[in-house]
């Protein structure tokens, strides 16, 4: 698996781990799903979860950011842009069959759980909040927020 895909999986592992210092919101019904595009038909998976429980978290495909070096002999290193998208159908989510965990509660949870997290367990690869920690992508028909981070990536050597 690529380092970018490993980063996505490490983020999902952190979001789904039990951590009493940053407890996950408790869903009234079902559980909050955290997925990536590796699930296959991403659109259908999102539509099913948002249509049944009212909310889902998507760890988006990481994007390239600022390079650390242009020297040909150096390993490929850059600041990787990472976004976690929260999509909520407010009517379903706040209803009797929904999780009743609001999207802004998940935004705060993601920021707290991931800021400073190190997939490899050392300071050099810590995931940090972006200068703009989250943005409202859409408020209709599905309430959508992107929580934004940067993570250093070293590909190759």
Backbone as CSV, one residue per row, in Angstrom:
resi,resn,N_x,N_y,N_z,CA_x,CA_y,CA_z,C_x,C_y,C_z
1,UNK,0.845,-1.173,0.000,0.000,0.000,0.000,0.893,1.239,0.000
2,UNK,0.455,2.282,-0.695,1.252,3.507,-0.790,1.278,4.248,0.548
3,UNK,2.229,5.149,0.687,2.319,5.934,1.923,1.113,6.840,2.090
4,UNK,0.551,7.314,0.986,-0.647,8.153,1.071,-1.851,7.336,1.539
5,UNK,-1.999,6.128,1.014,-3.092,5.252,1.460,-2.875,4.829,2.913
6,UNK,-1.611,4.592,3.296,-1.308,4.260,4.697,-1.686,5.406,5.623
7,UNK,-1.459,6.643,5.169,-1.831,7.807,5.967,-3.346,7.838,6.184
8,UNK,-4.109,7.592,5.127,-5.568,7.551,5.261,-5.993,6.488,6.276
9,UNK,-5.414,5.301,6.177,-5.781,4.215,7.089,-5.377,4.530,8.528
10,UNK,-4.221,5.178,8.712,-3.794,5.572,10.064,-4.767,6.580,10.661
11,UNK,-5.263,7.488,9.837,-6.240,8.475,10.309,-7.533,7.791,10.717
12,UNK,-8.015,6.864,9.903,-9.230,6.130,10.265,-8.999,5.339,11.546
13,UNK,-7.830,4.719,11.671,-7.510,3.983,12.899,-7.554,4.884,14.122
14,UNK,-7.040,6.096,13.989,-7.050,7.046,15.110,-8.465,7.505,15.431
15,UNK,-9.269,7.752,14.409,-10.640,8.226,14.637,-11.527,7.148,15.266
16,UNK,-11.231,5.888,15.004,-12.063,4.797,15.522,-11.495,4.155,16.785
17,UNK,-10.291,4.561,17.188,-9.672,3.988,18.389,-10.397,4.449,19.658
18,UNK,-10.277,3.648,20.691,-10.792,4.049,22.002,-9.716,4.890,22.670
19,UNK,-10.071,6.123,23.028,-9.120,7.029,23.656,-9.858,7.857,24.694
20,UNK,-9.693,7.527,25.971,-10.424,8.258,27.008,-10.032,9.729,27.125
21,UNK,-8.852,10.113,26.598,-8.463,11.524,26.668,-9.248,12.376,25.670
22,UNK,-9.659,11.782,24.564,-10.515,12.451,23.575,-11.598,11.447,23.178
23,UNK,-12.636,11.311,24.021,-13.660,10.307,23.738,-14.462,10.646,22.478
24,UNK,-14.811,9.611,21.745,-15.626,9.777,20.537,-17.070,10.072,20.937
25,UNK,-17.766,10.867,20.132,-19.187,11.089,20.400,-19.942,9.757,20.356
26,UNK,-20.925,9.617,21.214,-21.700,8.379,21.298,-22.970,8.531,20.463
27,UNK,-23.110,7.651,19.497,-24.279,7.686,18.621,-25.478,7.067,19.325
28,UNK,-26.643,7.694,19.162,-27.884,7.150,19.729,-28.299,5.884,18.985
29,UNK,-28.022,5.826,17.696,-28.350,4.663,16.858,-27.173,4.380,15.930
30,UNK,-26.885,3.095,15.715,-25.813,2.725,14.803,-24.470,3.254,15.268
31,UNK,-23.573,3.437,14.324,-22.260,4.002,14.631,-21.840,4.883,13.459
32,UNK,-20.973,5.815,13.751,-20.499,6.719,12.715,-19.437,6.001,11.894
33,UNK,-19.624,5.981,10.590,-18.682,5.324,9.688,-17.642,6.321,9.203
34,UNK,-16.398,5.842,9.116,-15.281,6.610,8.566,-14.761,5.819,7.382
35,UNK,-14.803,6.403,6.185,-14.456,5.663,4.975,-13.472,6.454,4.109
36,UNK,-12.891,5.759,3.127,-12.052,6.376,2.088,-12.585,5.912,0.739
37,UNK,-11.967,6.408,-0.326,-12.394,5.998,-1.667,-12.088,4.529,-1.928
38,UNK,-11.273,3.905,-1.111,-10.930,2.494,-1.296,-12.115,1.568,-1.039
39,UNK,-13.205,2.118,-0.517,-14.392,1.313,-0.239,-15.044,0.833,-1.539
40,UNK,-14.696,1.452,-2.654,-15.289,1.079,-3.940,-16.181,2.197,-4.444
41,UNK,-17.461,1.938,-4.521,-18.413,2.933,-5.001,-18.690,3.931,-3.876
42,UNK,-17.853,4.953,-3.811,-17.899,5.916,-2.719,-19.243,6.644,-2.668
43,UNK,-19.745,7.049,-3.818,-21.016,7.774,-3.857,-22.166,6.976,-3.273
44,UNK,-22.245,5.699,-3.614,-23.310,4.841,-3.095,-23.146,4.620,-1.599
45,UNK,-21.910,4.394,-1.144,-21.662,4.182,0.289,-22.061,5.412,1.095
46,UNK,-21.728,6.595,0.588,-22.092,7.832,1.280,-23.608,7.991,1.306
47,UNK,-24.247,7.785,0.158,-25.706,7.940,0.078,-26.430,6.989,1.026
48,UNK,-25.949,5.749,1.144,-26.587,4.773,2.044,-26.478,5.203,3.498
49,UNK,-25.267,5.592,3.928,-25.074,5.975,5.337,-25.817,7.262,5.669
50,UNK,-25.704,8.263,4.806,-26.382,9.534,5.063,-27.893,9.340,4.992
51,UNK,-28.350,8.427,4.136,-29.781,8.157,4.004,-30.360,7.337,5.139
52,UNK,-29.521,6.554,5.835,-30.048,5.712,6.916,-29.765,6.290,8.301
53,UNK,-28.522,6.661,8.572,-28.157,7.188,9.898,-28.051,8.710,9.925
54,UNK,-27.876,9.313,8.745,-27.861,10.761,8.664,-26.498,11.407,8.679
55,UNK,-25.406,10.633,8.853,-24.082,11.266,8.937,-22.994,10.265,8.563
56,UNK,-21.893,10.794,8.019,-20.744,9.965,7.657,-19.482,10.829,7.662
57,UNK,-18.332,10.196,7.890,-17.041,10.862,7.792,-16.225,10.230,6.683
58,UNK,-15.642,11.055,5.828,-14.848,10.570,4.710,-13.440,11.126,4.834
59,UNK,-12.446,10.238,4.882,-11.050,10.675,4.856,-10.699,10.792,3.379
60,UNK,-10.619,12.036,2.923,-10.436,12.317,1.501,-9.036,11.901,1.037
61,UNK,-8.884,11.737,-0.271,-7.594,11.417,-0.852,-6.616,12.549,-0.538
62,UNK,-5.460,12.245,0.079,-4.500,13.302,0.417,-3.996,14.017,-0.839
63,UNK,-3.722,15.300,-0.689,-3.202,16.097,-1.796,-1.800,16.594,-1.498
64,UNK,-1.080,16.913,-2.548,0.284,17.417,-2.384,0.289,18.867,-1.953
65,UNK,1.273,19.203,-1.158,1.439,20.566,-0.697,2.846,21.036,-0.983
66,UNK,3.375,21.882,-0.146,4.705,22.471,-0.324,5.790,21.402,-0.254
67,UNK,6.690,21.398,-1.263,7.834,20.483,-1.259,8.882,20.997,-0.285
68,UNK,9.645,20.073,0.283,10.726,20.449,1.194,12.039,20.683,0.462
69,UNK,12.263,20.011,-0.672,13.546,20.132,-1.369,13.347,19.899,-2.864
70,UNK,14.134,20.621,-3.664,14.130,20.419,-5.111,15.380,19.685,-5.589
71,UNK,16.241,19.281,-4.651,17.467,18.586,-5.038,17.140,17.200,-5.577
72,UNK,17.635,16.856,-6.784,17.313,15.561,-7.395,17.717,14.348,-6.552
73,UNK,18.754,14.446,-5.737,19.206,13.313,-4.937,18.437,13.121,-3.641
74,UNK,17.642,14.110,-3.261,16.884,14.029,-2.008,15.626,13.185,-2.185
75,UNK,15.154,12.567,-1.111,13.884,11.843,-1.208,12.733,12.826,-1.466
76,UNK,11.661,12.324,-2.004,10.472,13.144,-2.248,9.807,13.404,-0.895
77,UNK,9.814,14.660,-0.474,9.227,15.050,0.809,8.365,16.291,0.595
78,UNK,7.176,16.279,1.191,6.303,17.437,1.063,5.284,17.460,2.186
79,UNK,4.660,18.615,2.340,3.563,18.763,3.294,2.299,18.300,2.591
80,UNK,1.717,17.248,3.087,0.536,16.645,2.478,-0.722,17.291,3.064
81,UNK,-1.601,17.754,2.181,-2.875,18.311,2.630,-3.871,17.176,2.825
82,UNK,-4.476,17.132,4.010,-5.426,16.074,4.342,-6.734,16.723,4.767
83,UNK,-7.841,16.234,4.218,-9.154,16.736,4.610,-10.046,15.570,5.016
84,UNK,-10.757,15.778,6.104,-11.761,14.827,6.554,-13.097,15.518,6.365
85,UNK,-13.941,14.924,5.541,-15.229,15.533,5.235,-16.325,14.894,6.073
86,UNK,-17.159,15.742,6.658,-18.312,15.299,7.432,-19.549,15.686,6.637
87,UNK,-20.386,14.709,6.309,-21.636,14.982,5.599,-22.801,14.582,6.501
88,UNK,-23.771,15.492,6.626,-24.916,15.236,7.500,-26.225,15.626,6.822
89,UNK,-27.166,14.692,6.843,-28.562,15.015,6.528,-29.187,15.311,7.883
90,UNK,-29.376,16.579,8.187,-29.793,17.005,9.528,-31.139,16.407,9.917
91,UNK,-32.060,16.329,8.980,-33.395,15.807,9.288,-33.304,14.346,9.726
92,UNK,-32.598,13.525,8.969,-32.465,12.100,9.317,-31.615,11.935,10.567
93,UNK,-30.483,12.634,10.635,-29.557,12.464,11.755,-30.180,12.858,13.091
94,UNK,-30.986,13.892,13.101,-31.598,14.330,14.367,-32.904,13.606,14.659
95,UNK,-33.362,12.768,13.732,-34.598,12.011,13.929,-34.388,10.741,14.734
96,UNK,-35.462,9.984,14.860,-35.464,8.778,15.696,-34.466,7.715,15.232
97,UNK,-34.178,7.634,13.928,-33.262,6.596,13.428,-31.831,7.104,13.260
98,UNK,-31.590,8.381,13.498,-30.267,8.958,13.279,-29.322,8.769,14.451
99,UNK,-28.070,9.141,14.239,-27.066,9.024,15.305,-27.262,10.091,16.374
100,UNK,-27.856,11.209,15.977,-28.068,12.367,16.851,-26.746,12.980,17.312
101,UNK,-25.685,12.754,16.536,-24.403,13.420,16.740,-24.306,14.479,15.648
102,UNK,-24.328,15.733,16.021,-24.314,16.820,15.046,-22.973,16.902,14.327
103,UNK,-23.012,17.387,13.094,-21.788,17.477,12.298,-20.742,18.369,12.960
104,UNK,-21.136,19.456,13.595,-20.145,20.309,14.263,-19.510,19.612,15.466
105,UNK,-20.253,18.722,16.118,-19.650,17.916,17.188,-18.557,17.015,16.609
106,UNK,-18.818,16.454,15.424,-17.801,15.614,14.780,-16.621,16.448,14.303
107,UNK,-16.873,17.662,13.816,-15.783,18.543,13.407,-14.840,18.773,14.590
108,UNK,-15.403,19.107,15.747,-14.577,19.333,16.940,-13.842,18.070,17.366
109,UNK,-14.528,16.928,17.311,-13.904,15.656,17.666,-12.708,15.375,16.759
110,UNK,-12.886,15.534,15.450,-11.803,15.262,14.499,-10.610,16.174,14.774
111,UNK,-10.876,17.467,15.012,-9.770,18.390,15.293,-9.000,17.959,16.543
112,UNK,-9.729,17.640,17.606,-9.074,17.253,18.862,-8.344,15.918,18.735
113,UNK,-8.955,14.946,18.074,-8.396,13.598,18.005,-7.171,13.528,17.102
114,UNK,-7.137,14.334,16.026,-6.044,14.211,15.067,-4.929,15.228,15.230
115,UNK,-5.199,16.408,15.772,-4.160,17.430,15.887,-3.020,16.911,16.781
116,UNK,-1.832,16.844,16.213,-0.661,16.355,16.942,-0.465,14.855,16.867
117,UNK,-1.386,14.126,16.217,-1.273,12.675,16.085,-0.108,12.318,15.155
118,UNK,0.660,11.313,15.551,1.786,10.836,14.755,1.534,9.388,14.343
119,UNK,1.299,9.136,13.054,1.069,7.760,12.601,2.227,6.816,12.912
120,UNK,3.460,7.344,12.921,4.634,6.509,13.183,5.130,6.625,14.615
121,UNK,4.503,7.464,15.416,4.874,7.568,16.820,6.047,8.489,17.120
122,UNK,6.364,9.423,16.207,7.427,10.383,16.507,7.060,11.771,15.975
123,UNK,7.733,12.783,16.496,7.382,14.171,16.190,7.500,14.530,14.717
124,UNK,8.385,13.900,14.009,8.663,14.288,12.622,7.466,14.100,11.688
125,UNK,6.529,13.238,12.041,5.400,13.012,11.127,4.049,13.391,11.745
126,UNK,4.065,14.314,12.695,2.807,14.716,13.334,1.855,15.393,12.352
127,UNK,0.588,15.048,12.474,-0.473,15.684,11.708,-0.912,16.918,12.493
128,UNK,-0.951,18.067,11.810,-1.310,19.317,12.475,-2.456,19.994,11.748
129,UNK,-3.260,20.739,12.506,-4.351,21.491,11.899,-3.808,22.480,10.872
130,UNK,-4.528,22.649,9.801,-4.206,23.617,8.771,-4.441,25.029,9.310
131,UNK,-3.916,26.034,8.614,-4.133,27.429,9.011,-5.626,27.767,9.027
132,UNK,-6.401,27.122,8.165,-7.867,27.222,8.178,-8.373,25.848,8.602
133,UNK,-8.639,25.643,9.909,-8.921,24.301,10.427,-10.150,23.601,9.839
134,UNK,-11.206,24.354,9.514,-12.350,23.715,8.880,-13.104,24.745,8.057
135,UNK,-13.841,24.214,7.068,-14.646,25.081,6.219,-16.020,24.464,6.011
136,UNK,-17.001,25.328,5.846,-18.341,24.892,5.459,-18.325,24.741,3.948
137,UNK,-18.572,23.532,3.467,-18.570,23.262,2.033,-19.960,23.511,1.460
138,UNK,-20.981,23.044,2.182,-22.361,23.178,1.710,-23.303,23.117,2.900
139,UNK,-24.380,23.883,2.829,-25.379,23.793,3.896,-26.711,23.255,3.380
140,UNK,-26.766,22.911,2.093,-28.014,22.383,1.529,-27.696,21.563,0.302
141,UNK,-28.268,20.444,0.039,-29.228,19.729,0.878,-28.556,18.928,1.996
142,UNK,-27.257,18.633,1.816,-26.499,17.912,2.841,-25.517,18.890,3.468
143,UNK,-25.565,19.015,4.790,-24.631,19.872,5.517,-23.255,19.215,5.460
144,UNK,-22.270,19.935,4.920,-20.954,19.345,4.687,-19.844,20.275,5.177
145,UNK,-18.957,19.722,5.997,-17.779,20.432,6.482,-16.539,19.643,6.094
146,UNK,-15.449,20.357,5.814,-14.146,19.731,5.638,-13.245,20.196,6.768
147,UNK,-12.657,19.234,7.492,-11.685,19.533,8.543,-10.316,19.336,7.900
148,UNK,-9.440,20.342,8.048,-8.217,20.393,7.260,-6.962,20.263,8.115
149,UNK,-6.039,19.429,7.626,-4.769,19.169,8.303,-3.631,19.183,7.298
150,UNK,-2.411,19.258,7.812,-1.217,19.034,7.001,-0.396,17.954,7.696
151,UNK,0.222,17.106,6.877,1.046,16.030,7.415,2.289,15.897,6.539
152,UNK,3.458,15.781,7.162,4.664,15.594,6.358,4.700,14.166,5.775
153,UNK,5.095,14.082,4.525,5.184,12.777,3.838,6.581,12.651,3.239
154,UNK,7.154,11.463,3.365,8.464,11.145,2.798,8.268,9.907,1.943
155,UNK,8.377,10.084,0.626,8.176,8.966,-0.315,9.535,8.583,-0.885
156,UNK,9.823,7.348,-0.853,11.089,6.885,-1.437,12.110,6.568,-0.394
157,UNK,13.273,7.184,-0.512,14.424,6.861,0.330,14.150,6.988,1.790
